Amino acid sequence: MKPPSLKRTYAGFLFMIFFSLFPALSFPQTTIFTYSTSWKYSNGAAMPANDAQTDTWIESDYDDASWSSGNAQFHVGESGSTDLVTLRNTTCFRKSFTITGLSSYSDFDINIVRDDGAVIYINGVQVGITNMPAGPYVFSTNASASVNGGSESSVTTLNAAASYFAEGANVIAVEVHQASSNGSDMRFQVELLGNLAPTLSLTRGPYLQSGSQTALTFRWRTNIASDSRVELGTSFGTYTLVADNAVSTTEHSVRATGLNPDTKYWYRIGSTTQALQGATDNFFTTLPTSTAARKLRFAAFGDCGKGDATYQSQSLTQYQSYLTTNNIDAPDAWLLLGDNAYNAGTDAEYTSNFFGTYGGSILKNHKLYPVPGNHDYANSATNQDTHSLNPYFSIFDLPCAGEAGGFASNKEEFYSYDIGNVHFLALDAYGEESNLRIYDTTGAQAVWVKGDLASNAFTGKWIIAYWHHPPYTMGSHNSDSEIELISMRENFIRILERYGVDMIINGHSHDYERSLLMKGYYKVNAVDPQLNESNFFNLTATTSSYQVSTSTAKYINASTCPYVTSSTASNKGTVYVVAGSTGASGSTQLGYPHNALPQSINDGGVFYFEVEGNRLDAKFIERTGAIWDQFTIMRDVNKITNYPITNGSSKILSASWPQSGSYTWNPVAAGATKTVSVTPPDNATTNYTVSDAFGCVTDQFSITASAVLPISLASYDVKLAGDKVHVNWSTSSEVNTKDFTIEKSALATGNFQLAGKVNAAGQSNSQLNYLYADFQPIAGISFYRLSQTDLDGHTRYYEVKKINNKANSFVVNQVANDHGSLTLQIKTVQQENLQLKIIDLAGKEILVKKLVVLVGTNKKTIELRPGSYVWEVTNSRGDRVTKVTIIK
């Protein structure tokens, strides 16, 4: 018989190690043969000789036809002995048996009673010894010790790997040795039990991570280790894509790539040999592109792991009911606002308080984008710095490398991502980086936030930030007395408002609270310390300073009009939401609600919002099913547009905002849809307007019809370049043109003043390009209007363009960033003492320097090593310019 291979022996060794490390694991057993089974035995005075085929007596194909047989138990030299065998120094036993379905067994237990010692073989291979010295073994080998008294009938269990056995016929051979040549008794019997291999099954998940336009990470946990497989397809039950992970593990993570944007996929998960889950609710939709025209949907769950089963189940039920009623299969993102598992964020608490609640429903098809709370950090000062100790960071895979858009942080503590035209900042309000928290505005996270916003603000994207600790609350926490909340309000949110963040969502307080559109509401006054601010003053007493709008923006009548903002404005106003009651409700503070948060209720529920183009609609779905609060924000509406057309021509007009229901057009004959076609009277200027149902929003159009268009306008643009405004336009043809007039105004609705004139060509059939530079633009928001006058004196107006010259009196531009230096061009209207600060992307402060600049344009050069930096220049009035740069 050949010796076993190294692989086979090693497999058995691994099973033995596995069971010694995890003795608590217990699997179902099957009896292969019992203690009383029959055996063949040899009565000889020496080891049995080889058979005619030279096989030894321990091999499975040995010919034992001449051996005697009998049923166990065998015992000699004792009262009641069977005396079937002769007492020898060594007695040999063999037994044939059959195993069916070997693959269903993980290993085998050999239970043996022996007096004194024994050596056990399976199919010719030694698998164990008991009470024996080290081999080799011969007939005269003595057991290690004499067995007496009750120990003679005690059971010893040896474990043997399944690899020692064969499907079908098997042989076990046992030699029983006496402790001395003059031993007085012998006892022997064996029971063989098969341990059934456990069936692979899910113990957590699946849950969906790091979703992007073309990829998604699937996570799940199983009871035993296996490899991982995800199968995907755009039709349920038809899976044309496969993603595998060959590593055997109980914590499964598979990233599927090469997917199509904004596409619904069904999936199933498991191993390469077994599917574990793949029902009709196992689906997801990849993220849409930035130009997606459809409605985008988002849900935010705050403090959902509180462990209050009533609040969690009721909030979940009503949220699911809302989705079903509105024919929504799943939102585009599921935001977790922190404290996702109480009380210490342990793995067991995540199992019971998060995965146990949501694993059977929305976890299968909602793409998760969480942030941590203080309970996820176990409220531990140590864990604030050692992020890797928290189960949160091993449970979730987060898109911190910019794989879903945004500015790469390369830290799972904080990250950003894009969904359609919405940019999200997912932040960590409790953790620390180099002992600095997010409100320590020179820390790594705050510096990263500035860099991210410098790249994404004023680009037309909606910007929504979310984290755990709110800057305003009077729910179960008090933002006027808790220092970390005061610090968030006084220090951090200034950065976000400066970059035009539209909405901020927080948890922590176990209620729902919501502000109006507001800005600059930071503290009692600029010199107040960061201590108790219980005297934080009433917002309504200073409406003009802090409330951008006094409307509730519920948008249910003419008195609750939506908030109207700009996509390119700084400090335009922000809506603050506290939604920390998905999993519980708590107490409220004296003076509830907070002055900043008039729309408040102390009850559980889910915060849900939608974005369609330039419109955002948000709702609080109370755990009772009621829509307790709602608000709407619109951006870049109330537009004024001018069009020239030829007599008898039609023009397509379109409202600048989406809505359900009819639009109100004037004249009424224009129609009631968002887009209409009009044919105005000849040789006249006709004005059209379109409004919403409540008259809250109105766009204006002016169409001038004439016999011959003096020009065919090919392009028209207005741009801010340094301290000048450039008006550029081109014509593809001109007939009897005289000149062009450029006008500007601080108001979109009128009061335009002459900025300059440019002579026209008169007659032309080729493209001509024109440029006008305004060297004295209006500070702040301004509007430019282009008109053309022909030789007979008729004037026609073209589209009004908006410009934001927000830094007209303080302009800082980077003009060079190579050869180890950074060169800034600074223009001011007065002599200034400026502060320059340079920070690397790890949050380390590289340079803080005062700069003295004179009236006009100044250049400053700073020597820097090659690398990535954020530079920030601040003047004496607090105006600040921040940008990210790469030094070559």
Salt bridges, closest charged atoms under 4 A:
ASP64 OD1 - LYS40 NZ 3.59
ASP64 OD2 - ARG94 NE 3.05
GLU78 OE1 - HIS75 ND1 3.70
GLU78 OE1 - ARG187 NH2 2.46
GLU175 OE2 - HIS177 NE2 2.83
GLU231 OE1 - ARG268 NE 2.62
ASP244 OD1 - ARG229 NE 2.74
GLU251 OE1 - ARG219 NH2 3.64
GLU251 OE2 - ARG221 NE 2.31
ASP262 OD1 - ARG294 NH2 2.85
ASP281 OD2 - LYS364 NZ 3.21
ASP303 OD2 - HIS510 NE2 3.10
ASP329 OD2 - LYS264 NZ 2.97
ASP332 OD1 - ARG294 NH2 2.63
ASP339 OD2 - HIS468 NE2 3.05
ASP347 OD1 - ARG204 NH1 3.29
ASP347 OD2 - ARG221 NH1 2.88
ASP397 OD1 - ARG219 NH1 3.16
GLU413 OE2 - HIS387 NE2 3.55
ASP418 OD1 - HIS423 ND1 2.55
ASP418 OD2 - LYS461 NZ 3.24
GLU433 OE2 - HIS387 NE2 3.38
GLU433 OE1 - LYS411 NZ 3.35
ASP452 OD1 - HIS423 NE2 2.58
ASP480 OD1 - ARG489 NH1 3.50
ASP480 OD1 - HIS594 NE2 3.18
GLU482 OE1 - HIS477 ND1 3.09
GLU484 OE1 - ARG437 NH2 2.78
GLU484 OE2 - HIS469 NE2 3.56
GLU490 OE1 - LYS523 NZ 3.53
ASP502 OD1 - LYS572 NZ 2.95
ASP502 OD2 - ARG635 NH1 3.30
GLU533 OE1 - ARG489 NH2 2.54
ASP603 OD1 - ARG623 NE 2.54
GLU610 OE1 - LYS295 NZ 3.63
GLU610 OE2 - ARG297 NE 3.48
ASP617 OD2 - ARG615 NE 2.78
ASP629 OD1 - ARG514 NH2 2.93
ASP629 OD1 - LYS554 NZ 2.80
ASP636 OD1 - LYS802 NZ 3.88
ASP717 OD2 - LYS719 NZ 3.83
ASP723 OD1 - LYS724 NZ 3.59
ASP723 OD2 - LYS827 NZ 2.92
GLU743 OE1 - ARG785 NH2 3.01
ASP774 OD2 - LYS744 NZ 3.01
ASP790 OD2 - ARG796 NH1 3.04
ASP792 OD1 - HIS794 ND1 2.84
GLU799 OE1 - LYS801 NZ 3.74
ASP818 OD2 - HIS819 NE2 3.75
GLU832 OE2 - ARG877 NH1 2.83
GLU872 OE1 - LYS450 NZ 3.39
GLU872 OE2 - ARG880 NE 3.37
ASP879 OD2 - ARG877 NE 3.49
